[in-house]
Amino acid sequence: MERLELTPFFDGVFALEDADLIPKPDPRTFDKMLARFGVDPTTACFFEDTPKNLEPAHVLGMTTVLVGPKAFTAEGAHIQHRAATVGPFLTTAMLDGDPQ
């Protein structure tokens, strides 16, 4: 995250080990992450490069962002925003409050 200059945008990282090796899109992983950071899902944004992994986040009420090569070709109501890369998306969101 430091190399990509994304560190200021995040309070922490939740890795597979933190989820007791239960991978996404298992809803238990999302529940553990939200509990660990004390986050209300309706105030959270979930970035992902695999479309199916956005489904549980969307169900929980998180804002979802599909990032990467599939961002502009994948389909689904669970994909709320799309971005080629995270950095410019976050910069735009921070500057004007609207990542679109």
TIVO-2410 file (N, C-alpha, C; in nm, 3 decimals):
# residues 100
REC num residu      c1      c2      c3 atome chaine
REC   1      M   0.082  -0.119   0.000     N      A
REC   1      M   0.000   0.000   0.000    CA      A
REC   1      M   0.086   0.126   0.000     C      A
REC   2      E   0.200   0.119   0.067     N      A
REC   2      E   0.288   0.236   0.068    CA      A
REC   2      E   0.339   0.269  -0.071     C      A
REC   3      R   0.381   0.166  -0.145     N      A
REC   3      R   0.433   0.187  -0.280    CA      A
REC   3      R   0.329   0.253  -0.370     C      A
REC   4      L   0.203   0.218  -0.349     N      A
REC   4      L   0.095   0.274  -0.429    CA      A
REC   4      L   0.040   0.404  -0.371     C      A
REC   5      E   0.098   0.447  -0.260     N      A
REC   5      E   0.057   0.569  -0.190    CA      A
REC   5      E  -0.089   0.564  -0.146     C      A
REC   6      L  -0.130   0.447  -0.098     N      A
REC   6      L  -0.268   0.429  -0.053    CA      A
REC   6      L  -0.282   0.427   0.099     C      A
REC   7      T  -0.171   0.422   0.170     N      A
REC   7      T  -0.174   0.410   0.315    CA      A
REC   7      T  -0.263   0.514   0.384     C      A
REC   8      P  -0.262   0.641   0.343     N      A
REC   8      P  -0.345   0.740   0.413    CA      A
REC   8      P  -0.496   0.714   0.405     C      A
REC   9      F  -0.537   0.631   0.311     N      A
REC   9      F  -0.679   0.608   0.291    CA      A
REC   9      F  -0.735   0.494   0.377     C      A
REC  10      F  -0.649   0.420   0.446     N      A
REC  10      F  -0.693   0.301   0.518    CA      A
REC  10      F  -0.650   0.303   0.664     C      A
REC  11      D  -0.737   0.251   0.751     N      A
REC  11      D  -0.706   0.241   0.893    CA      A
REC  11      D  -0.639   0.109   0.928     C      A
REC  12      G  -0.647   0.012   0.839     N      A
REC  12      G  -0.586  -0.117   0.866    CA      A
REC  12      G  -0.604  -0.211   0.750     C      A
REC  13      V  -0.544  -0.328   0.765     N      A
REC  13      V  -0.552  -0.432   0.662    CA      A
REC  13      V  -0.607  -0.557   0.728     C      A
REC  14      F  -0.694  -0.625   0.658     N      A
REC  14      F  -0.752  -0.750   0.705    CA      A
REC  14      F  -0.714  -0.858   0.605     C      A
REC  15      A  -0.625  -0.947   0.646     N      A
REC  15      A  -0.572  -1.050   0.556    CA      A
REC  15      A  -0.644  -1.183   0.578     C      A
REC  16      L  -0.618  -1.276   0.490     N      A
REC  16      L  -0.678  -1.409   0.498    CA      A
REC  16      L  -0.651  -1.474   0.634     C      A
REC  17      E  -0.533  -1.453   0.687     N      A
REC  17      E  -0.499  -1.509   0.818    CA      A
REC  17      E  -0.590  -1.451   0.928     C      A
REC  18      D  -0.628  -1.326   0.913     N      A
REC  18      D  -0.717  -1.262   1.010    CA      A
REC  18      D  -0.858  -1.322   1.005     C      A
REC  19      A  -0.891  -1.383   0.893     N      A
REC  19      A  -1.022  -1.445   0.873    CA      A
REC  19      A  -1.018  -1.595   0.903     C      A
REC  20      D  -0.915  -1.637   0.976     N      A
REC  20      D  -0.897  -1.779   1.007    CA      A
REC  20      D  -0.894  -1.864   0.881     C      A
REC  21      L  -0.834  -1.810   0.777     N      A
REC  21      L  -0.816  -1.876   0.647    CA      A
REC  21      L  -0.948  -1.911   0.578     C      A
REC  22      I  -1.052  -1.839   0.613     N      A
REC  22      I  -1.181  -1.855   0.545    CA      A
REC  22      I  -1.185  -1.748   0.435     C      A
REC  23      P  -1.177  -1.789   0.309     N      A
REC  23      P  -1.166  -1.690   0.201    CA      A
REC  23      P  -1.298  -1.623   0.165     C      A
REC  24      K  -1.286  -1.509   0.101     N      A
REC  24      K  -1.402  -1.445   0.040    CA      A
REC  24      K  -1.450  -1.538  -0.070     C      A
REC  25      P  -1.574  -1.544  -0.100     N      A
REC  25      P  -1.682  -1.457  -0.057    CA      A
REC  25      P  -1.762  -1.508   0.063     C      A
REC  26      D  -1.705  -1.594   0.146     N      A
REC  26      D  -1.776  -1.644   0.263    CA      A
REC  26      D  -1.818  -1.527   0.353     C      A
REC  27      P  -1.946  -1.515   0.384     N      A
REC  27      P  -1.993  -1.403   0.466    CA      A
REC  27      P  -1.926  -1.393   0.603     C      A
REC  28      R  -1.879  -1.505   0.658     N      A
REC  28      R  -1.811  -1.501   0.788    CA      A
REC  28      R  -1.686  -1.414   0.784     C      A
REC  29      T  -1.620  -1.413   0.671     N      A
REC  29      T  -1.501  -1.330   0.656    CA      A
REC  29      T  -1.536  -1.183   0.668     C      A
REC  30      F  -1.644  -1.143   0.605     N      A
REC  30      F  -1.688  -1.004   0.612    CA      A
REC  30      F  -1.731  -0.968   0.754     C      A
REC  31      D  -1.803  -1.059   0.819     N      A
REC  31      D  -1.846  -1.035   0.957    CA      A
REC  31      D  -1.726  -1.015   1.050     C      A
REC  32      K  -1.623  -1.098   1.033     N      A
REC  32      K  -1.502  -1.085   1.116    CA      A
REC  32      K  -1.433  -0.952   1.092     C      A
REC  33      M  -1.423  -0.913   0.967     N      A
REC  33      M  -1.356  -0.788   0.933    CA      A
REC  33      M  -1.431  -0.668   0.992     C      A
REC  34      L  -1.562  -0.668   0.979     N      A
REC  34      L  -1.641  -0.558   1.033    CA      A
REC  34      L  -1.630  -0.552   1.185     C      A
REC  35      A  -1.633  -0.668   1.249     N      A
REC  35      A  -1.622  -0.671   1.395    CA      A
REC  35      A  -1.483  -0.625   1.441     C      A
REC  36      R  -1.380  -0.668   1.372     N      A
REC  36      R  -1.244  -0.632   1.412    CA      A
REC  36      R  -1.222  -0.481   1.411     C      A
REC  37      F  -1.275  -0.415   1.310     N      A
REC  37      F  -1.254  -0.271   1.298    CA      A
REC  37      F  -1.371  -0.189   1.353     C      A
REC  38      G  -1.476  -0.256   1.399     N      A
REC  38      G  -1.590  -0.185   1.454    CA      A
REC  38      G  -1.659  -0.096   1.351     C      A
REC  39      V  -1.674  -0.150   1.231     N      A
REC  39      V  -1.728  -0.072   1.120    CA      A
REC  39      V  -1.874  -0.106   1.094     C      A
REC  40      D  -1.954  -0.003   1.076     N      A
REC  40      D  -2.091  -0.018   1.030    CA      A
REC  40      D  -2.082  -0.040   0.879     C      A
REC  41      P  -2.131  -0.153   0.827     N      A
REC  41      P  -2.114  -0.180   0.684    CA      A
REC  41      P  -2.175  -0.074   0.594     C      A
REC  42      T  -2.275  -0.004   0.642     N      A
REC  42      T  -2.337   0.099   0.558    CA      A
REC  42      T  -2.249   0.223   0.543     C      A
REC  43      T  -2.140   0.228   0.619     N      A
REC  43      T  -2.046   0.340   0.606    CA      A
REC  43      T  -1.914   0.295   0.544     C      A
REC  44      A  -1.910   0.170   0.497     N      A
REC  44      A  -1.785   0.114   0.445    CA      A
REC  44      A  -1.788   0.101   0.293     C      A
REC  45      C  -1.670   0.100   0.236     N      A
REC  45      C  -1.653   0.079   0.093    CA      A
REC  45      C  -1.561  -0.041   0.075     C      A
REC  46      F  -1.602  -0.136  -0.008     N      A
REC  46      F  -1.524  -0.258  -0.029    CA      A
REC  46      F  -1.471  -0.260  -0.172     C      A
REC  47      F  -1.339  -0.268  -0.184     N      A
REC  47      F  -1.272  -0.273  -0.314    CA      A
REC  47      F  -1.232  -0.417  -0.342     C      A
REC  48      E  -1.253  -0.462  -0.464     N      A
REC  48      E  -1.226  -0.601  -0.498    CA      A
REC  48      E  -1.200  -0.613  -0.647     C      A
REC  49      D  -1.116  -0.711  -0.683     N      A
REC  49      D  -1.089  -0.733  -0.824    CA      A
REC  49      D  -1.159  -0.857  -0.879     C      A
REC  50      T  -1.234  -0.925  -0.795     N      A
REC  50      T  -1.312  -1.042  -0.837    CA      A
REC  50      T  -1.460  -1.013  -0.814     C      A
REC  51      P  -1.539  -1.005  -0.920     N      A
REC  51      P  -1.679  -0.964  -0.906    CA      A
REC  51      P  -1.759  -1.041  -0.801     C      A
REC  52      K  -1.745  -1.174  -0.795     N      A
REC  52      K  -1.827  -1.252  -0.702    CA      A
REC  52      K  -1.799  -1.217  -0.556     C      A
REC  53      N  -1.679  -1.167  -0.527     N      A
REC  53      N  -1.645  -1.132  -0.390    CA      A
REC  53      N  -1.712  -1.003  -0.343     C      A
REC  54      L  -1.773  -0.931  -0.434     N      A
REC  54      L  -1.846  -0.810  -0.397    CA      A
REC  54      L  -1.988  -0.841  -0.350     C      A
REC  55      E  -2.038  -0.958  -0.383     N      A
REC  55      E  -2.177  -0.991  -0.350    CA      A
REC  55      E  -2.207  -0.983  -0.201     C      A
REC  56      P  -2.129  -1.048  -0.111     N      A
REC  56      P  -2.161  -1.038   0.032    CA      A
REC  56      P  -2.148  -0.895   0.085     C      A
REC  57      A  -2.051  -0.822   0.034     N      A
REC  57      A  -2.035  -0.683   0.078    CA      A
REC  57      A  -2.159  -0.601   0.042     C      A
REC  58      H  -2.209  -0.622  -0.077     N      A
REC  58      H  -2.329  -0.551  -0.122    CA      A
REC  58      H  -2.450  -0.588  -0.035     C      A
REC  59      V  -2.465  -0.717  -0.006     N      A
REC  59      V  -2.576  -0.763   0.079    CA      A
REC  59      V  -2.570  -0.697   0.217     C      A
REC  60      L  -2.449  -0.678   0.269     N      A
REC  60      L  -2.432  -0.616   0.400    CA      A
REC  60      L  -2.455  -0.465   0.398     C      A
REC  61      G  -2.464  -0.407   0.279     N      A
REC  61      G  -2.489  -0.264   0.269    CA      A
REC  61      G  -2.366  -0.180   0.241     C      A
REC  62      M  -2.253  -0.246   0.216     N      A
REC  62      M  -2.131  -0.172   0.183    CA      A
REC  62      M  -2.141  -0.115   0.042     C      A
REC  63      T  -2.072  -0.005   0.020     N      A
REC  63      T  -2.052   0.045  -0.115    CA      A
REC  63      T  -1.947  -0.045  -0.179     C      A
REC  64      T  -1.970  -0.088  -0.301     N      A
REC  64      T  -1.877  -0.181  -0.365    CA      A
REC  64      T  -1.811  -0.118  -0.486     C      A
REC  65      V  -1.682  -0.151  -0.502     N      A
REC  65      V  -1.604  -0.101  -0.615    CA      A
REC  65      V  -1.527  -0.217  -0.676     C      A
REC  66      L  -1.554  -0.245  -0.802     N      A
REC  66      L  -1.478  -0.345  -0.875    CA      A
REC  66      L  -1.359  -0.276  -0.939     C      A
REC  67      V  -1.240  -0.330  -0.914     N      A
REC  67      V  -1.117  -0.267  -0.960    CA      A
REC  67      V  -1.040  -0.364  -1.050     C      A
REC  68      G  -0.978  -0.309  -1.152     N      A
REC  68      G  -0.889  -0.389  -1.236    CA      A
REC  68      G  -0.945  -0.417  -1.374     C      A
REC  69      P  -0.884  -0.513  -1.442     N      A
REC  69      P  -0.919  -0.541  -1.582    CA      A
REC  69      P  -1.066  -0.580  -1.604     C      A
REC  70      K  -1.128  -0.643  -1.506     N      A
REC  70      K  -1.268  -0.686  -1.521    CA      A
REC  70      K  -1.367  -0.575  -1.486     C      A
REC  71      A  -1.318  -0.464  -1.437     N      A
REC  71      A  -1.405  -0.360  -1.383    CA      A
REC  71      A  -1.509  -0.309  -1.483     C      A
REC  72      F  -1.474  -0.304  -1.608     N      A
REC  72      F  -1.566  -0.244  -1.705    CA      A
REC  72      F  -1.637  -0.346  -1.794     C      A
REC  73      T  -1.616  -0.474  -1.765     N      A
REC  73      T  -1.683  -0.577  -1.845    CA      A
REC  73      T  -1.775  -0.666  -1.761     C      A
REC  74      A  -1.748  -0.678  -1.632     N      A
REC  74      A  -1.830  -0.762  -1.545    CA      A
REC  74      A  -1.966  -0.699  -1.525     C      A
REC  75      E  -2.065  -0.784  -1.500     N      A
REC  75      E  -2.201  -0.735  -1.479    CA      A
REC  75      E  -2.253  -0.779  -1.344     C      A
REC  76      G  -2.348  -0.704  -1.293     N      A
REC  76      G  -2.414  -0.741  -1.169    CA      A
REC  76      G  -2.456  -0.620  -1.089     C      A
REC  77      A  -2.572  -0.630  -1.026     N      A
REC  77      A  -2.623  -0.520  -0.944    CA      A
REC  77      A  -2.537  -0.497  -0.820     C      A
REC  78      H  -2.456  -0.596  -0.784     N      A
REC  78      H  -2.370  -0.584  -0.666    CA      A
REC  78      H  -2.246  -0.500  -0.695     C      A
REC  79      I  -2.225  -0.460  -0.819     N      A
REC  79      I  -2.111  -0.376  -0.857    CA      A
REC  79      I  -2.163  -0.233  -0.869     C      A
REC  80      Q  -2.131  -0.151  -0.769     N      A
REC  80      Q  -2.184  -0.014  -0.767    CA      A
REC  80      Q  -2.092   0.086  -0.837     C      A
REC  81      H  -1.963   0.064  -0.826     N      A
REC  81      H  -1.865   0.153  -0.890    CA      A
REC  81      H  -1.759   0.068  -0.957     C      A
REC  82      R  -1.690   0.127  -1.052     N      A
REC  82      R  -1.586   0.058  -1.126    CA      A
REC  82      R  -1.465   0.149  -1.139     C      A
REC  83      A  -1.347   0.090  -1.131     N      A
REC  83      A  -1.225   0.170  -1.141    CA      A
REC  83      A  -1.112   0.085  -1.197     C      A
REC  84      A  -1.032   0.145  -1.281     N      A
REC  84      A  -0.915   0.074  -1.333    CA      A
REC  84      A  -0.814   0.048  -1.222     C      A
REC  85      T  -0.796   0.149  -1.135     N      A
REC  85      T  -0.704   0.137  -1.022    CA      A
REC  85      T  -0.766   0.206  -0.901     C      A
REC  86      V  -0.718   0.171  -0.783     N      A
REC  86      V  -0.774   0.225  -0.659    CA      A
REC  86      V  -0.735   0.371  -0.635     C      A
REC  87      G  -0.608   0.404  -0.657     N      A
REC  87      G  -0.557   0.537  -0.623    CA      A
REC  87      G  -0.638   0.652  -0.681     C      A
REC  88      P  -0.652   0.659  -0.812     N      A
REC  88      P  -0.730   0.770  -0.870    CA      A
REC  88      P  -0.875   0.772  -0.823     C      A
REC  89      F  -0.933   0.655  -0.804     N      A
REC  89      F  -1.071   0.648  -0.754    CA      A
REC  89      F  -1.081   0.714  -0.617     C      A
REC  90      L  -0.989   0.678  -0.527     N      A
REC  90      L  -0.991   0.735  -0.392    CA      A
REC  90      L  -0.962   0.884  -0.393     C      A
REC  91      T  -0.869   0.925  -0.475     N      A
REC  91      T  -0.836   1.067  -0.483    CA      A
REC  91      T  -0.957   1.147  -0.527     C      A
REC  92      T  -1.026   1.099  -0.627     N      A
REC  92      T  -1.147   1.167  -0.675    CA      A
REC  92      T  -1.253   1.170  -0.567     C      A
REC  93      A  -1.272   1.059  -0.499     N      A
REC  93      A  -1.373   1.052  -0.393    CA      A
REC  93      A  -1.339   1.148  -0.279     C      A
REC  94      M  -1.212   1.159  -0.245     N      A
REC  94      M  -1.171   1.247  -0.136    CA      A
REC  94      M  -1.182   1.394  -0.175     C      A
REC  95      L  -1.157   1.425  -0.300     N      A
REC  95      L  -1.158   1.564  -0.344    CA      A
REC  95      L  -1.298   1.620  -0.362     C      A
REC  96      D  -1.385   1.542  -0.425     N      A
REC  96      D  -1.517   1.598  -0.453    CA      A
REC  96      D  -1.632   1.519  -0.393     C      A
REC  97      G  -1.600   1.414  -0.321     N      A
REC  97      G  -1.704   1.338  -0.254    CA      A
REC  97      G  -1.786   1.250  -0.346     C      A
REC  98      D  -1.753   1.248  -0.474     N      A
REC  98      D  -1.828   1.167  -0.569    CA      A
REC  98      D  -1.731   1.091  -0.657     C      A
REC  99      P  -1.717   0.959  -0.633     N      A
REC  99      P  -1.620   0.881  -0.710    CA      A
REC  99      P  -1.661   0.853  -0.854     C      A
REC 100      Q  -1.778   0.893  -0.895     N      A
REC 100      Q  -1.823   0.866  -1.032    CA      A
REC 100      Q  -1.750   0.951  -1.132     C      A
***
